Amino acid sequence: MSGRRCAWMAYLACVMLLLAGCAAAQPTGPALTATTAPTQTAVLTATPQALPTYTPTALPTATSTTAPPPAPSPSPTSLPKGAPTVIEPGPYAVVGLALDDALDVRAAPGNDRALVGTIPPYGTGLRVTGQGREAGAATWAPLVYRELEGWTDSTFLAQQVGEASEPVAMRATAIIQAIAARDLTALSQFVHPQEGVRFSPYPYVMTGLEGEGQANLVFSADELSDLADDPTVYQWGILNGSGAPIEITFDAYWQRFVYDADFARPQVIGYGEAVGRGNTINNIPQVYPQGVMIEYHFRNFDPDYEGLDWRSLRLVIEEYEGDWYLVGIVHAEWTI
């Protein structure tokens, strides 16, 4: 081996010894410890509580054999009067006055203004010419009646539908005043001497042709005057809808099917024309072809019912030997 090669090998040996020494002298760090990831806490799923079950309360079963229980005896403060009539131009009739009274017409709105004339309590065809004006506690309406012109208290006015002769209007006023006072003695004087007076709870008048037990009751003048304190339970017809018999006393029938609203002071009065419209057929023209119908009508009492709570009382009169007599007292209201 040559000298140069021996020197090269000796050099490599020295280098290897130096590297080994450095590796042995390097400090050793702490051993790495594997860190365990934190365990995720389980999320609790809430179990919904059972909702309460709604059990509907059973509705009371309607009695099928009698009419609704009668209301307490009506009084001027308890009778439904309907919403105030809006005074607008058009034809009106006088209502709410006794036969010995009269409607004042004044030069301007107010009871303290000059009196220019009066209108009879059965006056019809009053023409309101403009909007009402407040004066005191009343609304006064400008009107023309025949040759009379001025202002009057609209409390005693009802919108008029149709037309009537003065004898018809006068007799109708006398009858409705007797009914309002529940003066059966006075009312009996207007009952037709031959036909009597029929009481119908609905506009479809039943004469007996509809079937046994369905005819409305007819009373003579003498019989009517004796009914005030009669405790007898009569069958007056059948209830609209259910067909159940109306079996109640005269007093209960009067409160439910005659004067269940203050019809002497209606919102509308119709002469020869039906005002209230419902599902029940009005056969008065067929039953009383010679009669004249006068309707005392309320459009509504509770605005929430949108007019479905309208009510009317219809009087039917016929001419006999030169005078007008009562042959029918017919109640009308919205029915299903």
VMD Tcl script that draws the C-alpha trace (Angstrom):
set ca {
  {0.00 0.00 0.00}
  {1.39 3.27 -0.93}
  {1.98 5.97 1.58}
  {-0.65 8.29 0.13}
  {-3.44 5.65 0.47}
  {-2.48 4.90 4.07}
  {-2.77 8.52 4.98}
  {-6.26 8.82 3.40}
  {-7.62 5.87 5.38}
  {-6.21 7.20 8.58}
  {-8.01 10.48 7.91}
  {-11.40 8.77 7.41}
  {-10.99 6.85 10.67}
  {-10.44 10.06 12.56}
  {-13.53 11.67 11.07}
  {-15.75 8.71 12.03}
  {-14.47 8.80 15.61}
  {-15.31 12.52 15.88}
  {-18.92 12.00 14.63}
  {-19.53 9.20 17.08}
  {-18.47 11.37 19.95}
  {-20.80 14.23 19.00}
  {-23.79 11.91 18.80}
  {-23.08 10.53 22.25}
  {-22.71 14.01 23.76}
  {-26.15 15.40 22.46}
  {-28.70 15.62 25.32}
  {-31.80 13.47 25.13}
  {-35.19 15.32 25.37}
  {-38.07 14.02 27.34}
  {-40.03 11.21 25.75}
  {-43.19 12.28 23.89}
  {-46.38 11.04 25.49}
  {-49.43 10.59 23.22}
  {-52.18 12.85 24.44}
  {-55.67 11.34 24.28}
  {-58.24 13.66 22.73}
  {-60.91 14.75 25.18}
  {-64.00 12.61 25.03}
  {-67.05 14.52 23.68}
  {-69.81 14.75 26.21}
  {-72.97 13.15 24.89}
  {-75.77 15.63 24.04}
  {-79.05 14.84 25.81}
  {-81.98 14.67 23.49}
  {-85.02 16.15 25.19}
  {-88.05 13.88 25.02}
  {-91.12 16.02 24.29}
  {-93.90 15.80 26.83}
  {-97.19 14.53 25.56}
  {-99.51 17.38 24.61}
  {-102.83 17.46 26.44}
  {-105.64 15.96 24.42}
  {-108.61 18.28 23.86}
  {-111.89 16.63 24.58}
  {-114.80 18.72 23.31}
  {-117.62 19.27 25.71}
  {-120.84 17.84 24.45}
  {-123.36 20.46 23.48}
  {-126.67 20.34 25.28}
  {-129.35 18.60 23.29}
  {-132.07 20.93 22.13}
  {-135.52 20.14 23.35}
  {-137.46 18.89 20.38}
  {-140.97 19.19 21.69}
  {-141.23 22.78 22.87}
  {-140.23 26.23 21.74}
  {-137.34 28.06 23.43}
  {-138.17 29.13 26.97}
  {-139.95 32.48 27.00}
  {-138.04 35.59 27.90}
  {-139.06 37.76 30.86}
  {-142.02 40.03 30.31}
  {-140.87 42.79 27.96}
  {-140.60 46.32 29.21}
  {-139.70 49.54 27.38}
  {-136.12 49.33 28.66}
  {-135.55 45.62 27.92}
  {-137.02 45.42 24.40}
  {-134.49 45.35 21.57}
  {-134.59 48.63 19.68}
  {-132.02 48.11 16.94}
  {-129.29 50.44 15.77}
  {-130.13 54.14 15.31}
  {-131.54 54.96 11.92}
  {-129.27 57.10 9.76}
  {-131.29 60.04 8.51}
  {-130.95 60.22 4.74}
  {-133.09 61.85 2.07}
  {-136.14 59.78 1.18}
  {-139.70 58.90 2.22}
  {-140.53 58.44 5.93}
  {-143.53 57.64 8.09}
  {-144.42 58.78 11.61}
  {-144.06 56.08 14.29}
  {-144.11 55.83 18.07}
  {-146.88 58.31 18.79}
  {-150.30 57.70 20.35}
  {-153.41 58.44 18.31}
  {-154.15 61.55 20.37}
  {-150.65 62.95 19.83}
  {-148.95 64.74 16.91}
  {-145.44 65.27 15.55}
  {-144.18 68.85 15.86}
  {-142.53 70.55 12.91}
  {-140.34 73.54 13.79}
  {-138.65 76.33 11.89}
  {-135.17 75.07 12.85}
  {-133.66 72.12 14.77}
  {-134.56 72.16 18.47}
  {-137.62 72.02 20.70}
  {-137.17 75.71 21.53}
  {-137.60 76.85 17.92}
  {-140.83 78.23 16.49}
  {-143.57 75.67 15.82}
  {-144.69 75.82 12.19}
  {-147.16 72.91 12.19}
  {-147.85 69.30 13.18}
  {-148.16 65.91 11.46}
  {-150.68 63.25 12.58}
  {-149.32 60.09 14.29}
  {-150.25 58.02 11.21}
  {-148.62 60.42 8.75}
  {-146.94 58.83 5.72}
  {-145.05 60.18 2.75}
  {-142.90 62.62 4.70}
  {-140.03 63.59 2.43}
  {-136.71 64.17 4.18}
  {-134.78 66.64 2.04}
  {-131.30 66.57 3.56}
  {-128.99 65.27 6.25}
  {-129.98 65.32 9.91}
  {-128.60 67.84 12.38}
  {-127.94 67.35 16.08}
  {-129.87 69.57 18.48}
  {-130.10 68.73 22.15}
  {-130.36 64.97 22.61}
  {-132.00 64.32 19.22}
  {-131.22 64.32 15.53}
  {-133.50 66.66 13.62}
  {-134.41 66.09 9.99}
  {-135.42 68.66 7.37}
  {-138.65 67.57 5.67}
  {-141.62 68.44 3.56}
  {-145.09 67.07 4.34}
  {-147.81 68.22 1.97}
  {-147.70 72.05 2.29}
  {-145.68 71.93 5.51}
  {-141.91 72.45 5.55}
  {-139.52 72.52 8.50}
  {-137.55 70.36 10.92}
  {-138.72 67.47 13.13}
  {-137.32 65.06 15.72}
  {-136.19 61.97 13.78}
  {-136.86 59.77 16.83}
  {-140.42 59.50 15.54}
  {-139.54 58.70 11.95}
  {-139.12 55.36 10.18}
  {-137.99 54.86 6.63}
  {-141.02 54.06 4.49}
  {-141.32 51.35 1.84}
  {-144.45 51.27 -0.31}
  {-147.49 53.47 0.10}
  {-150.70 53.41 2.14}
  {-153.98 55.25 2.17}
  {-154.76 57.34 5.21}
  {-157.45 54.90 6.55}
  {-154.99 51.99 6.31}
  {-152.19 53.94 8.02}
  {-154.56 55.14 10.72}
  {-155.87 51.65 11.48}
  {-152.38 50.15 11.49}
  {-151.20 52.82 13.95}
  {-154.11 52.06 16.30}
  {-153.38 48.32 16.15}
  {-149.63 48.58 16.76}
  {-150.24 50.93 19.70}
  {-152.66 48.41 21.26}
  {-150.09 45.65 20.72}
  {-147.30 47.75 22.26}
  {-149.46 48.35 25.33}
  {-150.63 44.73 25.30}
  {-154.17 45.99 25.58}
  {-156.12 42.97 24.37}
  {-159.45 44.65 24.98}
  {-158.53 47.48 22.63}
  {-156.94 45.05 20.16}
  {-160.04 42.86 20.05}
  {-162.05 45.82 18.71}
  {-160.01 45.64 15.50}
  {-160.36 41.87 14.96}
  {-162.26 40.86 11.82}
  {-165.87 40.04 12.80}
  {-166.05 36.96 10.56}
  {-162.48 35.74 10.00}
  {-161.01 36.42 13.42}
  {-157.24 36.94 13.75}
  {-154.58 34.33 12.99}
  {-151.25 34.21 14.84}
  {-148.34 32.93 12.75}
  {-144.81 32.61 14.21}
  {-143.25 32.74 10.73}
  {-143.97 34.39 7.35}
  {-145.27 31.10 5.97}
  {-148.83 31.13 7.28}
  {-150.25 27.66 7.91}
  {-153.97 27.28 7.30}
  {-154.33 23.56 8.00}
  {-153.67 22.28 4.50}
  {-150.06 21.48 5.49}
  {-151.10 18.60 7.75}
  {-152.77 17.78 11.03}
  {-151.56 19.88 13.95}
  {-149.67 22.37 11.75}
  {-152.32 25.07 11.37}
  {-151.78 28.39 13.08}
  {-154.36 29.36 15.68}
  {-157.23 31.72 14.93}
  {-159.15 33.59 17.64}
  {-162.32 35.61 17.51}
  {-162.56 39.07 19.07}
  {-164.22 37.67 22.20}
  {-161.68 34.86 22.55}
  {-158.73 37.23 22.14}
  {-159.84 39.51 24.97}
  {-159.92 36.51 27.35}
  {-156.39 35.29 26.58}
  {-154.46 37.71 28.82}
  {-154.37 35.40 31.84}
  {-155.16 32.11 30.09}
  {-152.86 29.36 31.44}
  {-153.76 26.94 28.64}
  {-150.87 25.48 26.65}
  {-151.76 25.80 22.96}
  {-150.06 24.41 19.89}
  {-149.31 27.43 17.67}
  {-147.68 25.62 14.79}
  {-144.24 24.12 14.35}
  {-140.72 25.40 14.85}
  {-138.90 26.34 11.69}
  {-136.08 23.89 11.04}
  {-136.79 21.18 13.61}
  {-140.51 20.84 12.92}
  {-141.18 20.45 16.64}
  {-144.57 21.66 17.84}
  {-144.71 25.09 19.47}
  {-146.61 24.21 22.62}
  {-146.66 27.19 24.98}
  {-149.13 29.52 26.68}
  {-150.45 32.69 25.08}
  {-148.24 34.79 27.36}
  {-145.11 32.91 26.29}
  {-146.10 33.09 22.64}
  {-146.71 36.84 22.87}
  {-143.25 37.45 24.32}
  {-141.48 35.28 21.75}
  {-143.49 35.67 18.55}
  {-145.46 38.91 18.83}
  {-143.76 41.75 20.70}
  {-140.14 40.61 21.10}
  {-138.88 44.02 19.92}
  {-140.21 47.56 20.20}
  {-142.11 47.36 16.92}
  {-144.05 50.56 17.63}
  {-140.73 52.37 16.94}
  {-139.22 50.44 14.03}
  {-136.39 51.44 11.73}
  {-138.43 50.72 8.61}
  {-142.16 50.44 7.97}
  {-143.46 48.75 4.85}
  {-146.90 49.24 3.37}
  {-147.92 46.39 1.08}
  {-144.29 45.32 0.59}
  {-142.14 42.84 2.51}
  {-139.02 44.40 4.01}
  {-137.30 41.52 5.84}
  {-135.88 38.81 3.58}
  {-135.04 35.30 4.73}
  {-135.26 31.64 3.74}
  {-138.89 31.22 4.79}
  {-141.47 31.65 2.05}
  {-143.83 34.57 2.56}
  {-147.26 33.31 1.48}
  {-149.30 36.16 2.99}
  {-150.42 37.39 -0.47}
  {-151.79 33.92 -1.26}
  {-153.51 33.38 2.10}
  {-154.93 36.93 2.23}
  {-155.44 38.03 -1.41}
  {-157.74 40.87 -0.26}
  {-155.50 41.93 2.59}
  {-152.99 44.73 3.06}
  {-149.76 43.94 4.92}
  {-148.03 46.50 7.13}
  {-144.54 45.49 8.29}
  {-142.65 46.95 11.26}
  {-139.01 46.07 10.72}
  {-135.61 46.21 12.43}
  {-132.62 45.71 10.16}
  {-130.32 44.54 12.93}
  {-129.56 44.69 16.65}
  {-125.94 43.50 16.88}
  {-123.56 44.68 14.11}
  {-121.52 41.47 14.48}
  {-124.39 39.51 12.95}
  {-124.30 41.66 9.80}
  {-128.06 41.91 9.55}
  {-128.89 38.25 10.15}
  {-130.64 39.17 13.40}
  {-133.34 41.25 11.66}
  {-136.89 40.99 12.96}
  {-140.33 42.10 11.82}
  {-143.92 42.12 12.90}
  {-146.41 42.00 10.03}
  {-150.03 43.02 10.43}
  {-152.58 41.96 7.84}
  {-155.82 43.92 7.60}
  {-158.83 43.50 5.32}
  {-161.68 45.82 4.46}
  {-165.11 44.77 5.67}
  {-168.26 46.87 5.42}
  {-166.30 50.05 4.87}
  {-163.77 49.58 7.69}
  {-160.40 47.87 8.10}
  {-160.03 44.86 10.41}
  {-157.14 42.74 11.63}
  {-156.94 39.20 10.22}
  {-153.29 38.26 10.80}
  {-150.40 38.91 13.20}
  {-147.30 37.40 11.62}
  {-143.80 37.31 13.13}
  {-140.75 37.23 10.86}
  {-137.04 36.74 11.46}
  {-134.02 35.11 9.84}
  {-134.34 31.33 9.91}
  {-132.23 28.46 8.61}
}
mol new
graphics top color blue
foreach p $ca { graphics top sphere $p radius 0.5 }
foreach p [lrange $ca 0 end-1] q [lrange $ca 1 end] { graphics top cylinder $p $q radius 0.2 }
display resetview
